[in-house]
Amino acid sequence: MKKPILEKVAIIGTWQSGLQLGLGFLASGQCEVTLISGKSTRELLPSGIRLVTIQFAPSVRLEEILGLTFWKEQAFSKVEGV
């Protein structure tokens, strides 16, 4: 069996991009993932969505593939173009 290129990954940042990247690596089943944040779990859990979060189509599709569309019920408005 071929050895995976990455065995362990550390990602600095726990908001959308860090979580998407980490969960993508986990979904591949080829490496361990550690997320590094400047905040504790107790600080992160109640924080909810950011006041201004704009996602473009590729990141929305990636979240759908990874089953991370928890935010859809909380979306305030849809931006059609920037």
N, CA, C and O atoms as a Tinker XYZ file with bonds, in Angstrom:
   328  protein
     1  N      0.844000   -1.185000    0.000000    73     2
     2  CA     0.000000    0.000000    0.000000    64     1     3
     3  C      0.883000    1.239000    0.000000    63     2     4     5
     4  O      1.877000    1.301000    0.722000    81     3
     5  N      0.520000    2.211000   -0.803000    73     3     6
     6  CA     1.286000    3.443000   -0.919000    64     5     7
     7  C      1.080000    4.316000    0.316000    63     6     8     9
     8  O     -0.049000    4.509000    0.768000    81     7
     9  N      2.178000    4.841000    0.859000    73     7    10
    10  CA     2.116000    5.704000    2.036000    64     9    11
    11  C      1.520000    7.059000    1.650000    63    10    12    13
    12  O      1.906000    7.620000    0.625000    81    11
    13  N      0.588000    7.599000    2.443000    73    11    14
    14  CA    -0.004000    8.898000    2.118000    64    13    15
    15  C      1.049000   10.002000    2.128000    63    14    16    17
    16  O      2.023000    9.932000    2.877000    81    15
    17  N      0.848000   11.011000    1.301000    73    15    18
    18  CA     1.772000   12.142000    1.243000    64    17    19
    19  C      1.763000   12.886000    2.578000    63    18    20    21
    20  O      2.817000   13.269000    3.085000    81    19
    21  N      0.587000   13.087000    3.139000    73    19    22
    22  CA     0.446000   13.770000    4.426000    64    21    23
    23  C     -0.086000   12.795000    5.461000    63    22    24    25
    24  O     -1.093000   12.127000    5.228000    81    23
    25  N      0.582000   12.709000    6.598000    73    23    26
    26  CA     0.078000   11.861000    7.675000    64    25    27
    27  C     -0.609000   12.696000    8.743000    63    26    28    29
    28  O     -1.589000   12.260000    9.347000    81    27
    29  N     -0.090000   13.903000    8.975000    73    27    30
    30  CA    -0.661000   14.810000    9.970000    64    29    31
    31  C     -0.655000   16.222000    9.407000    63    30    32    33
    32  O      0.305000   16.640000    8.761000    81    31
    33  N     -1.737000   16.953000    9.658000    73    31    34
    34  CA    -1.862000   18.321000    9.186000    64    33    35
    35  C     -2.294000   19.192000   10.358000    63    34    36    37
    36  O     -3.197000   18.823000   11.109000    81    35
    37  N     -1.650000   20.349000   10.516000    73    35    38
    38  CA    -2.075000   21.349000   11.497000    64    37    39
    39  C     -2.546000   22.573000   10.726000    63    38    40    41
    40  O     -1.841000   23.074000    9.850000    81    39
    41  N     -3.739000   23.050000   11.054000    73    39    42
    42  CA    -4.328000   24.199000   10.366000    64    41    43
    43  C     -4.513000   25.313000   11.383000    63    42    44    45
    44  O     -5.148000   25.123000   12.420000    81    43
    45  N     -3.955000   26.471000   11.077000    73    43    46
    46  CA    -4.102000   27.630000   11.956000    64    45    47
    47  C     -5.307000   28.418000   11.474000    63    46    48    49
    48  O     -5.318000   28.927000   10.353000    81    47
    49  N     -6.311000   28.516000   12.317000    73    47    50
    50  CA    -7.545000   29.215000   11.972000    64    49    51
    51  C     -8.721000   28.261000   11.998000    63    50    52    53
    52  O     -8.689000   27.205000   11.366000    81    51
    53  N     -9.760000   28.635000   12.730000    73    51    54
    54  CA   -10.894000   27.737000   12.911000    64    53    55
    55  C    -12.204000   28.291000   12.363000    63    54    56    57
    56  O    -13.270000   27.757000   12.670000    81    55
    57  N    -12.146000   29.341000   11.568000    73    55    58
    58  CA   -13.393000   29.813000   10.966000    64    57    59
    59  C    -13.629000   29.060000    9.678000    63    58    60    61
    60  O    -13.126000   27.946000    9.528000    81    59
    61  N    -14.364000   29.615000    8.751000    73    59    62
    62  CA   -14.839000   28.845000    7.596000    64    61    63
    63  C    -13.740000   28.169000    6.791000    63    62    64    65
    64  O    -13.825000   26.968000    6.537000    81    63
    65  N    -12.736000   28.884000    6.391000    73    63    66
    66  CA   -11.739000   28.261000    5.525000    64    65    67
    67  C    -10.957000   27.176000    6.255000    63    66    68    69
    68  O    -10.676000   26.126000    5.678000    81    67
    69  N    -10.603000   27.415000    7.512000    73    67    70
    70  CA    -9.879000   26.402000    8.279000    64    69    71
    71  C    -10.712000   25.163000    8.509000    63    70    72    73
    72  O    -10.211000   24.043000    8.407000    81    71
    73  N    -11.991000   25.356000    8.820000    73    71    74
    74  CA   -12.879000   24.209000    9.028000    64    73    75
    75  C    -13.112000   23.436000    7.738000    63    74    76    77
    76  O    -13.099000   22.205000    7.743000    81    75
    77  N    -13.325000   24.141000    6.636000    73    75    78
    78  CA   -13.527000   23.467000    5.350000    64    77    79
    79  C    -12.306000   22.636000    4.981000    63    78    80    81
    80  O    -12.429000   21.481000    4.574000    81    79
    81  N    -11.136000   23.229000    5.125000    73    79    82
    82  CA    -9.912000   22.518000    4.791000    64    81    83
    83  C     -9.725000   21.295000    5.690000    63    82    84    85
    84  O     -9.425000   20.204000    5.206000    81    83
    85  N     -9.905000   21.482000    6.998000    73    83    86
    86  CA    -9.737000   20.375000    7.942000    64    85    87
    87  C    -10.712000   19.246000    7.700000    63    86    88    89
    88  O    -10.324000   18.077000    7.704000    81    87
    89  N    -11.975000   19.580000    7.488000    73    87    90
    90  CA   -12.973000   18.541000    7.249000    64    89    91
    91  C    -12.764000   17.856000    5.904000    63    90    92    93
    92  O    -13.070000   16.673000    5.752000    81    91
    93  N    -12.243000   18.596000    4.932000    73    91    94
    94  CA   -11.908000   17.984000    3.649000    64    93    95
    95  C    -10.805000   16.944000    3.806000    63    94    96    97
    96  O    -10.886000   15.851000    3.246000    81    95
    97  N     -9.765000   17.296000    4.579000    73    95    98
    98  CA    -8.695000   16.330000    4.854000    64    97    99
    99  C     -9.235000   15.116000    5.602000    63    98   100   101
   100  O     -8.894000   13.980000    5.271000    81    99
   101  N    -10.078000   15.349000    6.609000    73    99   102
   102  CA   -10.643000   14.221000    7.363000    64   101   103
   103  C    -11.490000   13.323000    6.469000    63   102   104   105
   104  O    -11.440000   12.098000    6.579000    81   103
   105  N    -12.266000   13.939000    5.584000    73   103   106
   106  CA   -13.120000   13.159000    4.684000    64   105   107
   107  C    -12.292000   12.271000    3.762000    63   106   108   109
   108  O    -12.746000   11.204000    3.349000    81   107
   109  N    -11.073000   12.712000    3.440000    73   107   110
   110  CA   -10.216000   11.895000    2.576000    64   109   111
   111  C     -9.733000   10.647000    3.299000    63   110   112   113
   112  O     -9.355000    9.663000    2.663000    81   111
   113  N     -9.746000   10.687000    4.645000    73   111   114
   114  CA    -9.327000    9.540000    5.434000    64   113   115
   115  C     -7.840000    9.249000    5.381000    63   114   116   117
   116  O     -7.406000    8.166000    5.774000    81   115
   117  N     -7.054000   10.202000    4.899000    73   115   118
   118  CA    -5.634000    9.934000    4.711000    64   117   119
   119  C     -4.721000   10.615000    5.725000    63   118   120   121
   120  O     -3.511000   10.391000    5.702000    81   119
   121  N     -5.269000   11.435000    6.609000    73   119   122
   122  CA    -4.385000   12.100000    7.570000    64   121   123
   123  C     -5.156000   12.546000    8.815000    63   122   124   125
   124  O     -6.379000   12.681000    8.811000    81   123
   125  N     -4.383000   12.767000    9.877000    73   123   126
   126  CA    -4.927000   13.337000   11.108000    64   125   127
   127  C     -4.932000   14.856000   10.950000    63   126   128   129
   128  O     -4.072000   15.416000   10.271000    81   127
   129  N     -5.893000   15.515000   11.572000    73   127   130
   130  CA    -6.008000   16.966000   11.456000    64   129   131
   131  C     -6.073000   17.592000   12.837000    63   130   132   133
   132  O     -6.804000   17.122000   13.709000    81   131
   133  N     -5.303000   18.656000   13.029000    73   131   134
   134  CA    -5.362000   19.451000   14.247000    64   133   135
   135  C     -5.680000   20.884000   13.857000    63   134   136   137
   136  O     -4.993000   21.475000   13.024000    81   135
   137  N     -6.723000   21.443000   14.461000    73   135   138
   138  CA    -7.057000   22.852000   14.245000    64   137   139
   139  C     -6.488000   23.671000   15.395000    63   138   140   141
   140  O     -6.622000   23.296000   16.560000    81   139
   141  N     -5.855000   24.784000   15.065000    73   139   142
   142  CA    -5.250000   25.643000   16.071000    64   141   143
   143  C     -5.976000   26.984000   16.053000    63   142   144   145
   144  O     -6.111000   27.624000   15.010000    81   143
   145  N     -6.438000   27.392000   17.229000    73   143   146
   146  CA    -7.195000   28.632000   17.354000    64   145   147
   147  C     -6.675000   29.459000   18.521000    63   146   148   149
   148  O     -6.119000   28.928000   19.482000    81   147
   149  N     -6.865000   30.746000   18.419000    73   147   150
   150  CA    -6.518000   31.638000   19.520000    64   149   151
   151  C     -7.607000   31.677000   20.577000    63   150   152   153
   152  O     -7.459000   32.351000   21.597000    81   151
   153  N     -8.712000   30.955000   20.343000    73   151   154
   154  CA    -9.829000   30.931000   21.285000    64   153   155
   155  C    -10.068000   29.511000   21.772000    63   154   156   157
   156  O     -9.762000   28.541000   21.079000    81   155
   157  N    -10.614000   29.405000   22.965000    73   155   158
   158  CA   -10.950000   28.092000   23.513000    64   157   159
   159  C    -12.269000   27.596000   22.915000    63   158   160   161
   160  O    -13.000000   28.359000   22.283000    81   159
   161  N    -12.562000   26.321000   23.119000    73   159   162
   162  CA   -13.830000   25.755000   22.655000    64   161   163
   163  C    -15.001000   26.497000   23.268000    63   162   164   165
   164  O    -15.993000   26.761000   22.589000    81   163
   165  N    -14.900000   26.834000   24.542000    73   163   166
   166  CA   -15.991000   27.557000   25.214000    64   165   167
   167  C    -16.227000   28.936000   24.594000    63   166   168   169
   168  O    -17.356000   29.427000   24.593000    81   167
   169  N    -15.184000   29.558000   24.072000    73   167   170
   170  CA   -15.341000   30.854000   23.416000    64   169   171
   171  C    -15.890000   30.701000   22.001000    63   170   172   173
   172  O    -16.647000   31.553000   21.537000    81   171
   173  N    -15.518000   29.627000   21.312000    73   171   174
   174  CA   -15.936000   29.426000   19.929000    64   173   175
   175  C    -17.380000   28.958000   19.777000    63   174   176   177
   176  O    -18.089000   29.438000   18.893000    81   175
   177  N    -17.826000   28.033000   20.620000    73   175   178
   178  CA   -19.153000   27.435000   20.449000    64   177   179
   179  C    -20.299000   28.438000   20.433000    63   178   180   181
   180  O    -21.136000   28.360000   19.534000    81   179
   181  N    -20.386000   29.368000   21.369000    73   179   182
   182  CA   -21.536000   30.277000   21.346000    64   181   183
   183  C    -21.393000   31.446000   20.378000    63   182   184   185
   184  O    -22.311000   32.260000   20.273000    81   183
   185  N    -20.275000   31.557000   19.669000    73   183   186
   186  CA   -20.020000   32.749000   18.867000    64   185   187
   187  C    -20.885000   32.847000   17.613000    63   186   188   189
   188  O    -21.084000   33.948000   17.099000    81   187
   189  N    -21.405000   31.727000   17.106000    73   187   190
   190  CA   -22.300000   31.765000   15.953000    64   189   191
   191  C    -21.613000   32.255000   14.692000    63   190   192   193
   192  O    -20.386000   32.229000   14.593000    81   191
   193  N    -22.414000   32.704000   13.725000    73   191   194
   194  CA   -21.869000   33.158000   12.455000    64   193   195
   195  C    -21.311000   34.567000   12.594000    63   194   196   197
   196  O    -21.702000   35.320000   13.487000    81   195
   197  N    -20.405000   34.907000   11.711000    73   195   198
   198  CA   -19.815000   36.246000   11.694000    64   197   199
   199  C    -20.846000   37.247000   11.174000    63   198   200   201
   200  O    -21.764000   36.885000   10.439000    81   199
   201  N    -20.681000   38.500000   11.565000    73   199   202
   202  CA   -21.610000   39.529000   11.098000    64   201   203
   203  C    -21.579000   39.671000    9.586000    63   202   204   205
   204  O    -22.626000   39.823000    8.957000    81   203
   205  N    -20.399000   39.623000    8.998000    73   203   206
   206  CA   -20.279000   39.727000    7.552000    64   205   207
   207  C    -19.543000   38.491000    7.044000    63   206   208   209
   208  O    -18.336000   38.343000    7.237000    81   207
   209  N    -20.284000   37.625000    6.404000    73   207   210
   210  CA   -19.704000   36.431000    5.817000    64   209   211
   211  C    -20.235000   36.310000    4.403000    63   210   212   213
   212  O    -21.432000   36.115000    4.193000    81   211
   213  N    -19.346000   36.426000    3.444000    73   211   214
   214  CA   -19.741000   36.265000    2.043000    64   213   215
   215  C    -19.059000   35.012000    1.524000    63   214   216   217
   216  O    -17.840000   34.867000    1.613000    81   215
   217  N    -19.855000   34.118000    0.987000    73   215   218
   218  CA   -19.322000   32.896000    0.404000    64   217   219
   219  C    -19.609000   32.886000   -1.084000    63   218   220   221
   220  O    -20.708000   33.220000   -1.526000    81   219
   221  N    -18.611000   32.500000   -1.838000    73   219   222
   222  CA   -18.778000   32.380000   -3.276000    64   221   223
   223  C    -19.119000   30.941000   -3.621000    63   222   224   225
   224  O    -18.928000   30.036000   -2.809000    81   223
   225  N    -19.620000   30.737000   -4.818000    73   223   226
   226  CA   -20.152000   29.429000   -5.231000    64   225   227
   227  C    -19.224000   28.246000   -4.943000    63   226   228   229
   228  O    -19.705000   27.225000   -4.452000    81   227
   229  N    -17.915000   28.332000   -5.223000    73   227   230
   230  CA   -17.067000   27.160000   -4.950000    64   229   231
   231  C    -17.054000   26.745000   -3.478000    63   230   232   233
   232  O    -17.079000   25.552000   -3.174000    81   231
   233  N    -17.015000   27.717000   -2.561000    73   231   234
   234  CA   -16.999000   27.336000   -1.145000    64   233   235
   235  C    -18.362000   26.833000   -0.692000    63   234   236   237
   236  O    -18.435000   25.961000    0.174000    81   235
   237  N    -19.438000   27.360000   -1.256000    73   235   238
   238  CA   -20.778000   26.851000   -0.935000    64   237   239
   239  C    -20.903000   25.402000   -1.398000    63   238   240   241
   240  O    -21.431000   24.565000   -0.666000    81   239
   241  N    -20.423000   25.096000   -2.605000    73   239   242
   242  CA   -20.475000   23.716000   -3.116000    64   241   243
   243  C    -19.639000   22.778000   -2.247000    63   242   244   245
   244  O    -20.050000   21.652000   -1.965000    81   243
   245  N    -18.460000   23.250000   -1.825000    73   243   246
   246  CA   -17.605000   22.417000   -0.971000    64   245   247
   247  C    -18.303000   22.118000    0.348000    63   246   248   249
   248  O    -18.255000   20.982000    0.822000    81   247
   249  N    -18.951000   23.115000    0.954000    73   247   250
   250  CA   -19.677000   22.870000    2.198000    64   249   251
   251  C    -20.819000   21.882000    1.987000    63   250   252   253
   252  O    -21.086000   21.058000    2.862000    81   251
   253  N    -21.493000   21.949000    0.847000    73   251   254
   254  CA   -22.563000   20.993000    0.563000    64   253   255
   255  C    -22.007000   19.579000    0.437000    63   254   256   257
   256  O    -22.606000   18.632000    0.947000    81   255
   257  N    -20.867000   19.425000   -0.236000    73   255   258
   258  CA   -20.239000   18.111000   -0.399000    64   257   259
   259  C    -19.841000   17.536000    0.950000    63   258   260   261
   260  O    -20.005000   16.340000    1.190000    81   259
   261  N    -19.313000   18.391000    1.843000    73   259   262
   262  CA   -18.841000   17.938000    3.151000    64   261   263
   263  C    -19.955000   17.873000    4.199000    63   262   264   265
   264  O    -19.705000   17.501000    5.345000    81   263
   265  N    -21.190000   18.234000    3.811000    73   263   266
   266  CA   -22.317000   18.183000    4.743000    64   265   267
   267  C    -22.262000   19.270000    5.804000    63   266   268   269
   268  O    -22.631000   19.040000    6.956000    81   267
   269  N    -21.801000   20.455000    5.416000    73   267   270
   270  CA   -21.629000   21.553000    6.376000    64   269   271
   271  C    -22.595000   22.707000    6.143000    63   270   272   273
   272  O    -22.241000   23.859000    6.397000    81   271
   273  N    -23.762000   22.438000    5.684000    73   271   274
   274  CA   -24.695000   23.520000    5.354000    64   273   275
   275  C    -25.606000   23.878000    6.524000    63   274   276   277
   276  O    -26.792000   24.151000    6.338000    81   275
   277  N    -25.040000   23.874000    7.732000    73   275   278
   278  CA   -25.817000   24.214000    8.926000    64   277   279
   279  C    -26.247000   25.673000    8.929000    63   278   280   281
   280  O    -27.225000   26.032000    9.585000    81   279
   281  N    -25.532000   26.506000    8.208000    73   279   282
   282  CA   -25.754000   27.944000    8.209000    64   281   283
   283  C    -26.959000   28.369000    7.378000    63   282   284   285
   284  O    -27.429000   29.497000    7.532000    81   283
   285  N    -27.470000   27.515000    6.510000    73   283   286
   286  CA   -28.528000   27.937000    5.580000    64   285   287
   287  C    -29.759000   28.493000    6.294000    63   286   288   289
   288  O    -30.394000   29.426000    5.802000    81   287
   289  N    -30.092000   27.929000    7.439000    73   287   290
   290  CA   -31.255000   28.418000    8.179000    64   289   291
   291  C    -30.983000   29.791000    8.800000    63   290   292   293
   292  O    -31.923000   30.516000    9.126000    81   291
   293  N    -29.706000   30.154000    8.967000    73   291   294
   294  CA   -29.345000   31.408000    9.620000    64   293   295
   295  C    -28.957000   32.508000    8.631000    63   294   296   297
   296  O    -28.676000   33.633000    9.044000    81   295
   297  N    -28.938000   32.203000    7.342000    73   295   298
   298  CA   -28.511000   33.196000    6.360000    64   297   299
   299  C    -29.452000   34.396000    6.386000    63   298   300   301
   300  O    -30.673000   34.241000    6.366000    81   299
   301  N    -28.879000   35.575000    6.431000    73   299   302
   302  CA   -29.680000   36.787000    6.508000    64   301   303
   303  C    -30.110000   37.277000    5.145000    63   302   304   305
   304  O    -31.252000   37.702000    4.970000    81   303
   305  N    -29.212000   37.224000    4.178000    73   303   306
   306  CA   -29.557000   37.657000    2.835000    64   305   307
   307  C    -28.600000   37.017000    1.846000    63   306   308   309
   308  O    -27.532000   36.532000    2.219000    81   307
   309  N    -28.987000   37.022000    0.609000    73   307   310
   310  CA   -28.171000   36.431000   -0.434000    64   309   311
   311  C    -27.586000   37.556000   -1.275000    63   310   312   313
   312  O    -28.317000   38.431000   -1.739000    81   311
   313  N    -26.276000   37.536000   -1.472000    73   311   314
   314  CA   -25.611000   38.525000   -2.303000    64   313   315
   315  C    -25.508000   37.965000   -3.702000    63   314   316   317
   316  O    -24.959000   36.880000   -3.894000    81   315
   317  N    -26.022000   38.680000   -4.679000    73   315   318
   318  CA   -26.033000   38.186000   -6.063000    64   317   319
   319  C    -24.758000   38.534000   -6.814000    63   318   320   321
   320  O    -24.468000   37.899000   -7.828000    81   319
   321  N    -23.992000   39.503000   -6.369000    73   319   322
   322  CA   -22.760000   39.868000   -7.062000    64   321   323
   323  C    -21.946000   40.849000   -6.237000    63   322   324   325
   324  O    -22.476000   41.587000   -5.406000    81   323
   325  N    -20.646000   40.838000   -6.488000    73   323   326
   326  CA   -19.755000   41.737000   -5.761000    64   325   327
   327  C    -18.951000   42.526000   -6.757000    63   326   328
   328  O    -18.127000   43.354000   -6.368000    81   327
